[in-house]
Amino acid sequence: MTTVAALLTLEDLRRHVLHMLCKHDNLDATVTPLYQGQIFRSGRVCGLFFQAQGPRRLRTYALWAAEEHRILFYDSTGMRFAETRLSDAPEAPALSARAA
């Protein structure tokens, strides 16, 4: 499933990722923890890695490839179940500034 979205801030992006991951596994987004980490290429931030944890060690993932303007969603078995193409997104350099 591929969708198109305009996510202008990092908070918008996080909300979208959490919503998609929780919707796929019927989890309650208000109590599901979402963890994130930075993805580096050649020493600079090029995206974010997200992980949502559910009951019974359920873990689903999403990768935001900032340079490609897309978010890839994976289930707990590693199979891709969705993709979001971004018409507008936060700038990747903004990630480095926030991390510092």
Phi and psi restraints in degrees (value plus and minus 20) as a CYANA .aco file:
   2 THR   PHI    -136.4   -96.4
   2 THR   PSI     109.9   149.9
   3 THR   PHI    -144.4  -104.4
   3 THR   PSI     145.7   185.7
   4 VAL   PHI    -140.9  -100.9
   4 VAL   PSI     115.5   155.5
   5 ALA   PHI    -165.6  -125.6
   5 ALA   PSI     134.8   174.8
   6 ALA   PHI    -129.6   -89.6
   6 ALA   PSI      88.8   128.8
   7 LEU   PHI    -138.2   -98.2
   7 LEU   PSI      81.0   121.0
   8 LEU   PHI    -101.5   -61.5
   8 LEU   PSI     -45.5    -5.5
   9 THR   PHI    -143.8  -103.8
   9 THR   PSI     144.3   184.3
  10 LEU   PHI     -83.4   -43.4
  10 LEU   PSI     -54.4   -14.4
  11 GLU   PHI     -85.9   -45.9
  11 GLU   PSI     -60.8   -20.8
  12 ASP   PHI     -80.0   -40.0
  12 ASP   PSI     -62.8   -22.8
  13 LEU   PHI     -83.4   -43.4
  13 LEU   PSI     -65.7   -25.7
  14 ARG   PHI     -80.8   -40.8
  14 ARG   PSI     -64.0   -24.0
  15 ARG   PHI     -81.3   -41.3
  15 ARG   PSI     -63.0   -23.0
  16 HIS   PHI     -83.2   -43.2
  16 HIS   PSI     -65.6   -25.6
  17 VAL   PHI     -81.1   -41.1
  17 VAL   PSI     -68.8   -28.8
  18 LEU   PHI     -80.6   -40.6
  18 LEU   PSI     -63.1   -23.1
  19 HIS   PHI     -79.8   -39.8
  19 HIS   PSI     -67.4   -27.4
  20 MET   PHI     -85.4   -45.4
  20 MET   PSI     -64.0   -24.0
  21 LEU   PHI     -85.2   -45.2
  21 LEU   PSI     -62.5   -22.5
  22 CYS   PHI     -89.5   -49.5
  22 CYS   PSI     -59.8   -19.8
  23 LYS   PHI     -80.7   -40.7
  23 LYS   PSI     -60.6   -20.6
  24 HIS   PHI     -82.2   -42.2
  24 HIS   PSI     -58.7   -18.7
  25 ASP   PHI    -129.0   -89.0
  25 ASP   PSI      -4.7    35.3
  26 ASN   PHI      34.3    74.3
  26 ASN   PSI      27.2    67.2
  27 LEU   PHI    -122.4   -82.4
  27 LEU   PSI     134.6   174.6
  28 ASP   PHI    -104.2   -64.2
  28 ASP   PSI      93.3   133.3
  29 ALA   PHI     -84.8   -44.8
  29 ALA   PSI     -41.6    -1.6
  30 THR   PHI     -95.3   -55.3
  30 THR   PSI     -39.2     0.8
  31 VAL   PHI    -141.6  -101.6
  31 VAL   PSI     -22.4    17.6
  32 THR   PHI    -104.3   -64.3
  32 THR   PSI     101.9   141.9
  33 PRO   PHI     -92.7   -52.7
  33 PRO   PSI     120.6   160.6
  34 LEU   PHI    -141.4  -101.4
  34 LEU   PSI     100.3   140.3
  35 TYR   PHI    -125.2   -85.2
  35 TYR   PSI     131.2   171.2
  36 GLN   PHI    -162.5  -122.5
  36 GLN   PSI     132.8   172.8
  37 GLY   PHI    -164.3  -124.3
  37 GLY   PSI     140.9   180.9
  38 GLN   PHI    -107.8   -67.8
  38 GLN   PSI     129.4   169.4
  39 ILE   PHI    -130.1   -90.1
  39 ILE   PSI     109.7   149.7
  40 PHE   PHI    -132.2   -92.2
  40 PHE   PSI     125.3   165.3
  41 ARG   PHI    -158.3  -118.3
  41 ARG   PSI     103.4   143.4
  42 SER   PHI      34.3    74.3
  42 SER   PSI      18.9    58.9
  43 GLY   PHI      60.5   100.5
  43 GLY   PSI     -15.1    24.9
  44 ARG   PHI    -147.1  -107.1
  44 ARG   PSI     134.0   174.0
  45 VAL   PHI     -90.9   -50.9
  45 VAL   PSI     109.1   149.1
  46 CYS   PHI    -143.6  -103.6
  46 CYS   PSI     -18.1    21.9
  47 GLY   PHI     150.8   190.8
  47 GLY   PSI    -191.4  -151.4
  48 LEU   PHI    -152.4  -112.4
  48 LEU   PSI     129.1   169.1
  49 PHE   PHI    -130.8   -90.8
  49 PHE   PSI     111.5   151.5
  50 PHE   PHI    -140.4  -100.4
  50 PHE   PSI     126.7   166.7
  51 GLN   PHI    -158.9  -118.9
  51 GLN   PSI     106.3   146.3
  52 ALA   PHI    -126.7   -86.7
  52 ALA   PSI     116.0   156.0
  53 GLN   PHI    -133.2   -93.2
  53 GLN   PSI     110.4   150.4
  54 GLY   PHI    -134.6   -94.6
  54 GLY   PSI    -188.2  -148.2
  55 PRO   PHI     -89.8   -49.8
  55 PRO   PSI     140.1   180.1
  56 ARG   PHI      34.1    74.1
  56 ARG   PSI      22.9    62.9
  57 ARG   PHI      41.2    81.2
  57 ARG   PSI       3.5    43.5
  58 LEU   PHI     -90.2   -50.2
  58 LEU   PSI     109.5   149.5
  59 ARG   PHI    -155.5  -115.5
  59 ARG   PSI     108.0   148.0
  60 THR   PHI    -141.1  -101.1
  60 THR   PSI     137.9   177.9
  61 TYR   PHI    -152.8  -112.8
  61 TYR   PSI     137.5   177.5
  62 ALA   PHI    -165.5  -125.5
  62 ALA   PSI     125.3   165.3
  63 LEU   PHI    -143.1  -103.1
  63 LEU   PSI     106.3   146.3
  64 TRP   PHI    -120.0   -80.0
  64 TRP   PSI      89.4   129.4
  65 ALA   PHI    -111.7   -71.7
  65 ALA   PSI      74.9   114.9
  66 ALA   PHI     -80.1   -40.1
  66 ALA   PSI     -61.8   -21.8
  67 GLU   PHI     -88.8   -48.8
  67 GLU   PSI     -45.9    -5.9
  68 GLU   PHI    -113.7   -73.7
  68 GLU   PSI     -25.2    14.8
  69 HIS   PHI      35.1    75.1
  69 HIS   PSI      29.6    69.6
  70 ARG   PHI    -172.3  -132.3
  70 ARG   PSI     136.2   176.2
  71 ILE   PHI    -139.5   -99.5
  71 ILE   PSI     109.2   149.2
  72 LEU   PHI    -129.0   -89.0
  72 LEU   PSI     113.3   153.3
  73 PHE   PHI    -133.4   -93.4
  73 PHE   PSI     114.3   154.3
  74 TYR   PHI    -148.3  -108.3
  74 TYR   PSI     121.8   161.8
  75 ASP   PHI    -104.2   -64.2
  75 ASP   PSI    -195.4  -155.4
  76 SER   PHI     -90.0   -50.0
  76 SER   PSI     -34.1     5.9
  77 THR   PHI    -114.2   -74.2
  77 THR   PSI     -23.1    16.9
  78 GLY   PHI      73.2   113.2
  78 GLY   PSI     -16.0    24.0
  79 MET   PHI    -105.5   -65.5
  79 MET   PSI     114.2   154.2
  80 ARG   PHI     -93.3   -53.3
  80 ARG   PSI     110.3   150.3
  81 PHE   PHI    -136.0   -96.0
  81 PHE   PSI     -32.5     7.5
  82 ALA   PHI    -182.4  -142.4
  82 ALA   PSI     143.1   183.1
  83 GLU   PHI    -164.8  -124.8
  83 GLU   PSI     118.6   158.6
  84 THR   PHI    -139.3   -99.3
  84 THR   PSI     101.6   141.6
  85 ARG   PHI    -110.1   -70.1
  85 ARG   PSI     116.1   156.1
  86 LEU   PHI    -123.4   -83.4
  86 LEU   PSI     100.9   140.9
  87 SER   PHI     -99.6   -59.6
  87 SER   PSI     -51.5   -11.5
  88 ASP   PHI    -158.5  -118.5
  88 ASP   PSI     120.0   160.0
  89 ALA   PHI    -171.4  -131.4
  89 ALA   PSI     141.4   181.4
  90 PRO   PHI     -82.2   -42.2
  90 PRO   PSI     132.0   172.0
  91 GLU   PHI     -93.6   -53.6
  91 GLU   PSI     118.6   158.6
  92 ALA   PHI     -81.4   -41.4
  92 ALA   PSI     -59.0   -19.0
  93 PRO   PHI     -80.3   -40.3
  93 PRO   PSI     -47.0    -7.0
  94 ALA   PHI     -83.8   -43.8
  94 ALA   PSI     -49.1    -9.1
  95 LEU   PHI     -85.1   -45.1
  95 LEU   PSI     -62.1   -22.1
  96 SER   PHI     -84.2   -44.2
  96 SER   PSI     -59.9   -19.9
  97 ALA   PHI     -85.4   -45.4
  97 ALA   PSI     -59.3   -19.3
  98 ARG   PHI     -90.4   -50.4
  98 ARG   PSI     -52.3   -12.3
  99 ALA   PHI     -94.2   -54.2
  99 ALA   PSI     -46.9    -6.9
